[in-house]
Amino acid sequence: MKKLRIIFAALALIAGTSAFANPGVLVNEAVKKAFVKDFSSALHVNWEKKDVFYFANFEMGEHVVTVAYDEDGQMLGMSRTISLTQVPLHVVQSVKDEYKGYRIATTVSEILFNGETNYYINVEGKSSIIKLRCDANGQITEEKKARLKI
């Protein structure tokens, strides 16, 4: 369970951040083969290793994507930053209904982990910013709340 949390946390942290080259990371053959099979059109690939997990940051189409693999080359999860307009309409509507009067960020982190897709959306009110986790059904969980300095 702890390893799953590491993967999920790393995907969440890496999602939406810039990928920086890390030439010191040696990626094993199983991971390389799996990555090439899964993402043959990836551009500008940079690797990171955390614990026993490999993370590839790369460009695919118009998106920066992060994907996590275990040492056996099994894909564990992936994330990308997308526009709010790319989030399913019922998810956006749930956020609008629940957070009336809040400004909704225009970029969203989409994370696929354990076969489930979640959208991380920030909303800003008069006195706070709230990071929301929304599942594909529109269920909302407040992940973090920060007070704005006025």
Buried (B, 14 or more C-beta within 10 A) or exposed (E): EEEEEBBBEBBBBBBBEEBEEEEEEEBEEBBBEBBEEBBEEBEEBBBBBBEEBBBBBBBBEEBBBBBBBBEEBEBBBBBBBBEBEBBBEEBBEBBEEBBEEBEBBEEBBBBBBEEEBBBBBBBBEEEEBBBBBBBBEBEBEEBEEEEEEE
